[in-house]
């Protein structure tokens, strides 16, 4: 990693976080447009060209709405809970490498804001903290529907966080590192596949882990068909039933940031991130990320919501055994490759 002054890291973090906020706003526009095409509708097209100013109009509308707090709510927790979800979601982007390094005015600047030796574990931990905002918001609302949504969220996160973490163990074994930058560097180059040279991306050497990661990632973001904590048809909104105005939008925006972050992680960990056939850079990472964003929207338009027993059964009876099997198989392959078995 490039050694750079702390103030440059702070500026880089500020830029990345603001880009994430802008991307989150236009993720709402992207989802509406894609859903409109899938459902044979027009979608937002009145506010600005192609409806591109619709996210700004939505923000102004939410700011103007009344912020209602229930009489029996735990006021302090009720006010803080949405911020926990909103603030923690974009932090994961700080670990994503958007390139190698650039030189500006003689100063070499790395395009990964930060990288630590256990970055992957840190990312999983941050994603878990964001869920506390949902649990605390449901608890503090003094509403039975909200409390049920919070309990569902707790059970869902415990179940799928295990699968999410175990799905990445195979990558850690192959890479020998928990550093995101090192994992991306290890995917550069080619892989000999029965005489055919293919990119050394982990989606080819860890296909089962990729499927498990994507399913667990959708569940972690509470997106359809895993949106049981809010389930409008059952819980009238679940954990955010009592929230209104801009405070409600913190949950809404936090969810969209989480979708972008999971898409960035999927592209980085399994599709080589900035690695491409010509010159490595962010121009390869962005289209890969958009593919995953489209996947999230496609799921919402296609699949019905799971029942809660199906949700839990899928995690503990299907995904967890498959994740453990993948870890054991990958470990055996690594031992054989290192000549420690035969």
C-alpha positions as CSV (number, residue, x, y, z in Angstrom):
1,X,0.0,0.0,0.0
2,X,1.1,3.6,-0.7
3,X,2.1,5.5,2.4
4,X,0.2,8.8,2.3
5,X,-0.6,11.6,4.8
6,X,-3.6,11.2,7.0
7,X,-5.3,14.4,5.6
8,X,-5.4,12.8,2.1
9,X,-7.1,9.8,3.5
10,X,-9.7,12.0,5.2
11,X,-10.4,13.8,2.0
12,X,-10.6,10.6,0.0
13,X,-13.1,9.2,2.6
14,X,-15.2,12.3,2.4
15,X,-15.3,12.0,-1.4
16,X,-16.2,8.3,-1.4
17,X,-19.0,8.8,1.2
18,X,-20.5,11.6,-0.7
19,X,-20.4,9.7,-4.0
20,X,-22.1,6.8,-2.2
21,X,-24.9,9.2,-1.1
22,X,-25.4,10.4,-4.6
23,X,-25.4,6.9,-5.9
24,X,-27.9,5.9,-3.3
25,X,-30.3,8.7,-4.4
26,X,-30.1,7.6,-8.0
27,X,-30.4,4.0,-7.1
28,X,-34.1,4.9,-6.3
29,X,-34.4,6.3,-9.8
30,X,-32.7,3.3,-11.4
31,X,-35.0,0.8,-9.5
32,X,-38.1,2.7,-10.6
33,X,-37.1,2.8,-14.2
34,X,-36.2,-0.8,-14.4
35,X,-39.3,-1.9,-12.6
36,X,-41.4,0.2,-15.0
37,X,-39.8,-1.5,-18.0
38,X,-40.5,-5.0,-16.4
39,X,-44.1,-4.1,-15.6
40,X,-44.8,-2.4,-19.0
41,X,-45.0,1.1,-17.4
42,X,-43.3,4.4,-18.1
43,X,-41.8,5.2,-14.7
44,X,-40.6,8.6,-13.5
45,X,-40.3,10.9,-16.4
46,X,-41.8,14.3,-15.3
47,X,-39.2,15.8,-13.0
48,X,-36.3,16.7,-15.2
49,X,-35.2,14.8,-18.4
50,X,-36.0,11.2,-18.1
51,X,-37.1,11.9,-14.5
52,X,-33.5,12.4,-13.4
53,X,-34.5,15.1,-10.8
54,X,-37.0,12.8,-9.1
55,X,-34.7,11.8,-6.3
56,X,-34.2,15.5,-5.4
57,X,-38.0,16.1,-5.5
58,X,-38.4,13.1,-3.2
59,X,-35.9,14.5,-0.7
60,X,-37.6,17.9,-0.6
61,X,-40.9,16.2,-0.1
62,X,-39.7,14.1,2.8
63,X,-38.0,17.1,4.4
64,X,-41.3,18.9,4.4
65,X,-43.2,16.1,6.0
66,X,-44.0,16.1,9.7
67,X,-41.8,14.1,12.0
68,X,-44.2,12.2,14.3
69,X,-43.0,10.5,17.5
70,X,-45.5,8.2,19.3
71,X,-46.3,9.2,22.9
72,X,-45.3,5.8,24.4
73,X,-42.0,5.5,22.3
74,X,-38.6,5.5,23.9
75,X,-37.7,8.9,22.5
76,X,-33.9,8.8,22.6
77,X,-33.7,5.4,21.0
78,X,-36.5,6.2,18.6
79,X,-34.5,9.2,17.3
80,X,-31.1,7.5,17.2
81,X,-32.0,4.1,15.6
82,X,-32.5,5.2,12.0
83,X,-29.2,7.0,12.1
84,X,-27.4,3.8,13.1
85,X,-28.6,2.1,9.9
86,X,-28.0,5.1,7.7
87,X,-24.5,5.9,9.0
88,X,-23.0,2.4,9.1
89,X,-24.1,1.4,5.6
90,X,-21.7,3.5,3.5
91,X,-18.6,2.8,5.7
92,X,-18.0,-0.5,3.9
93,X,-17.2,1.4,0.7
94,X,-14.1,2.8,2.3
95,X,-12.5,-0.7,2.0
96,X,-13.3,-1.1,-1.7
97,X,-10.3,-0.6,-4.0
98,X,-11.3,1.6,-6.9
99,X,-7.9,1.4,-8.6
100,X,-4.3,1.1,-7.7
101,X,-2.9,4.6,-7.2
102,X,-2.6,7.9,-9.0
103,X,-0.1,10.8,-8.7
104,X,-1.5,14.3,-8.2
105,X,0.9,17.2,-7.8
106,X,3.7,14.8,-7.1
107,X,1.8,13.0,-4.3
108,X,1.0,9.4,-4.9
109,X,-2.6,8.6,-3.7
110,X,-4.0,5.2,-3.3
111,X,-7.5,4.6,-4.7
112,X,-8.6,2.4,-1.8
113,X,-9.3,4.7,1.1
114,X,-8.1,2.3,3.7
115,X,-6.9,-1.3,3.9
116,X,-6.3,-3.4,7.0
117,X,-5.1,-7.0,7.3
118,X,-8.6,-8.1,8.6
119,X,-10.7,-5.8,6.3
120,X,-13.1,-8.6,5.4
121,X,-13.9,-9.4,9.0
122,X,-14.3,-5.7,9.7
123,X,-16.8,-5.4,6.8
124,X,-18.9,-8.2,8.2
125,X,-18.9,-6.6,11.6
126,X,-20.0,-3.2,10.2
127,X,-22.9,-4.8,8.3
128,X,-24.0,-6.5,11.6
129,X,-24.0,-3.2,13.5
130,X,-26.3,-1.6,10.9
131,X,-29.0,-4.1,11.9
132,X,-29.1,-2.8,15.4
133,X,-30.8,0.3,14.0
134,X,-33.6,-1.8,12.7
135,X,-33.9,-3.8,16.0
136,X,-33.8,-0.7,18.2
137,X,-36.2,1.2,16.0
138,X,-38.8,-1.6,16.2
139,X,-38.3,-1.9,20.0
140,X,-38.5,1.8,20.7
141,X,-41.6,2.4,18.6
142,X,-44.0,0.9,21.3
143,X,-45.9,-0.8,18.5
144,X,-46.5,-4.6,18.3
145,X,-46.1,-4.7,14.5
146,X,-42.8,-2.8,14.8
147,X,-41.6,-5.2,17.6
148,X,-42.4,-8.2,15.5
149,X,-40.5,-6.7,12.6
150,X,-37.5,-6.1,14.9
151,X,-37.6,-9.7,16.1
152,X,-37.8,-11.0,12.6
153,X,-34.9,-8.9,11.6
154,X,-32.8,-10.2,14.5
155,X,-33.5,-13.8,13.6
156,X,-32.9,-13.2,10.0
157,X,-29.6,-11.5,10.5
158,X,-28.3,-14.1,12.9
159,X,-29.2,-16.8,10.4
160,X,-27.9,-15.3,7.2
161,X,-24.8,-13.5,8.7
162,X,-23.4,-16.9,9.4
163,X,-23.9,-18.0,5.9
164,X,-22.5,-14.8,4.5
165,X,-19.3,-15.1,6.6
166,X,-18.8,-18.8,5.8
167,X,-19.3,-18.2,2.1
168,X,-16.2,-16.0,2.1
169,X,-14.0,-18.5,4.0
170,X,-13.2,-20.3,0.7
171,X,-11.9,-17.1,-0.7
172,X,-9.8,-16.5,2.4
173,X,-8.3,-20.0,2.1
174,X,-7.4,-19.5,-1.6
175,X,-6.1,-16.0,-1.2
176,X,-4.4,-16.6,2.2
177,X,-5.4,-13.1,3.2
178,X,-8.3,-11.1,4.7
179,X,-7.2,-7.9,3.0
180,X,-9.7,-6.8,0.3
181,X,-6.8,-5.2,-1.7
182,X,-4.8,-8.4,-1.6
183,X,-7.9,-10.5,-2.6
184,X,-8.4,-8.2,-5.7
185,X,-4.7,-8.5,-6.6
186,X,-4.9,-12.3,-6.3
187,X,-7.6,-12.3,-9.0
188,X,-5.4,-10.6,-11.5
189,X,-4.0,-13.0,-14.1
190,X,-5.5,-16.1,-15.7
191,X,-6.6,-19.5,-14.7
192,X,-6.0,-22.7,-16.7
193,X,-9.5,-24.4,-17.2
194,X,-8.9,-27.6,-19.1
195,X,-6.5,-25.8,-21.5
196,X,-8.6,-22.7,-21.7
197,X,-7.3,-19.4,-20.2
198,X,-10.0,-17.7,-18.2
199,X,-9.7,-14.8,-15.7
200,X,-8.6,-15.9,-12.2
201,X,-11.8,-14.5,-10.7
202,X,-13.2,-16.3,-7.6
203,X,-16.6,-16.8,-9.3
204,X,-14.9,-19.6,-11.3
205,X,-13.0,-21.3,-8.5
206,X,-15.8,-20.6,-5.8
207,X,-19.1,-20.8,-7.7
208,X,-21.0,-22.3,-4.7
209,X,-19.6,-19.6,-2.5
210,X,-20.8,-16.9,-5.0
211,X,-24.4,-18.3,-5.0
212,X,-24.4,-18.5,-1.2
213,X,-23.0,-14.9,-0.8
214,X,-25.6,-13.5,-3.1
215,X,-28.5,-15.2,-1.4
216,X,-27.2,-14.1,2.0
217,X,-26.5,-10.6,0.7
218,X,-30.1,-10.2,-0.4
219,X,-31.3,-11.4,3.0
220,X,-28.9,-9.0,4.8
221,X,-30.3,-6.0,3.0
222,X,-33.9,-7.0,3.7
223,X,-34.7,-6.9,0.0
224,X,-37.5,-9.0,-1.6
225,X,-38.0,-11.9,-1.4
226,X,-36.4,-11.6,2.1
227,X,-38.2,-8.4,3.2
228,X,-39.9,-10.1,6.1
229,X,-39.0,-7.5,8.8
230,X,-41.1,-4.9,7.0
231,X,-43.7,-7.1,5.2
232,X,-46.4,-4.5,4.4
233,X,-49.1,-7.1,3.9
234,X,-48.5,-8.7,7.4
235,X,-46.9,-6.0,9.6
236,X,-48.0,-2.8,7.8
237,X,-44.4,-1.7,7.5
238,X,-42.8,-3.7,10.3
239,X,-40.0,-2.0,12.2
240,X,-40.6,1.4,10.5
241,X,-44.4,1.5,10.9
242,X,-44.2,4.5,13.3
243,X,-41.6,6.4,11.5
244,X,-42.4,9.3,9.2
245,X,-40.8,12.2,7.2
246,X,-37.1,12.3,6.8
247,X,-36.4,10.0,9.7
248,X,-38.3,7.3,7.8
249,X,-36.1,8.0,4.8
250,X,-33.0,7.1,6.8
251,X,-34.1,3.5,6.8
252,X,-35.1,3.7,3.2
253,X,-31.8,5.2,2.1
254,X,-29.8,2.9,4.3
255,X,-31.3,-0.1,2.5
256,X,-30.4,1.3,-0.9
257,X,-26.8,2.0,0.3
258,X,-26.6,-1.5,1.6
259,X,-27.7,-2.8,-1.8
260,X,-24.9,-0.8,-3.5
261,X,-22.4,-1.9,-1.0
262,X,-23.3,-5.6,-1.4
263,X,-23.1,-5.2,-5.2
264,X,-19.6,-3.5,-4.9
265,X,-18.5,-6.4,-2.6
266,X,-19.8,-9.0,-5.0
267,X,-18.0,-7.4,-8.0
268,X,-14.8,-7.0,-5.9
269,X,-14.6,-10.4,-4.2
270,X,-15.9,-12.6,-7.1
271,X,-15.5,-10.7,-10.4
272,X,-12.1,-9.3,-9.9
273,X,-13.2,-5.8,-9.0
274,X,-11.0,-3.3,-11.0
275,X,-9.5,-6.2,-13.0
276,X,-10.3,-6.1,-16.7
277,X,-8.9,-7.4,-20.1
278,X,-7.3,-4.1,-21.1
279,X,-6.3,-1.7,-18.3
280,X,-7.4,-2.2,-14.8
281,X,-9.5,0.6,-13.2
282,X,-12.8,1.7,-11.8
283,X,-14.3,1.6,-15.4
284,X,-14.4,-2.2,-15.0
285,X,-15.8,-2.2,-11.4
286,X,-18.7,0.1,-12.2
287,X,-20.4,-2.1,-15.0
288,X,-19.9,-5.2,-12.8
289,X,-21.6,-3.4,-9.9
290,X,-24.5,-2.3,-12.2
291,X,-25.1,-5.9,-13.1
292,X,-25.6,-6.8,-9.5
293,X,-27.8,-3.8,-8.9
294,X,-30.0,-4.9,-11.8
295,X,-30.1,-8.4,-10.2
296,X,-31.5,-6.9,-7.0
297,X,-34.3,-5.1,-8.9
298,X,-35.0,-8.1,-11.0
299,X,-35.5,-10.2,-7.9
300,X,-38.0,-7.7,-6.5
301,X,-40.0,-7.7,-9.7
302,X,-40.0,-11.5,-10.1
303,X,-40.1,-13.4,-6.8
304,X,-42.9,-13.4,-4.1
305,X,-42.0,-12.9,-0.5
306,X,-41.0,-16.0,1.5
307,X,-43.0,-17.2,4.5
308,X,-40.9,-16.8,7.7
309,X,-40.6,-20.5,8.3
310,X,-39.3,-20.9,4.7
311,X,-36.8,-18.1,5.3
312,X,-35.4,-19.7,8.4
313,X,-35.5,-23.2,6.9
314,X,-33.6,-22.1,3.8
315,X,-30.8,-20.7,6.0
316,X,-30.3,-23.5,8.5
317,X,-31.3,-26.6,6.5
318,X,-29.9,-25.7,3.1
319,X,-27.5,-22.8,2.9
320,X,-25.5,-23.4,6.2
321,X,-24.7,-27.1,5.3
322,X,-23.7,-26.0,1.8
323,X,-21.5,-23.3,3.2
324,X,-19.8,-25.8,5.6
325,X,-19.3,-28.2,2.7
326,X,-17.7,-25.5,0.6
327,X,-15.3,-24.7,3.4
328,X,-14.3,-28.3,3.8
329,X,-13.9,-28.9,0.1
330,X,-11.9,-25.7,-0.4
331,X,-9.6,-26.6,2.5
332,X,-9.0,-30.0,1.1
333,X,-8.1,-28.6,-2.3
334,X,-5.7,-26.1,-0.8
335,X,-4.0,-28.9,1.2
336,X,-3.7,-31.1,-1.9
337,X,-2.4,-28.1,-3.9
338,X,0.3,-27.5,-1.3
339,X,1.3,-31.1,-1.2
340,X,0.2,-31.7,2.4
341,X,-2.1,-34.6,1.8
342,X,-0.6,-36.9,-0.8
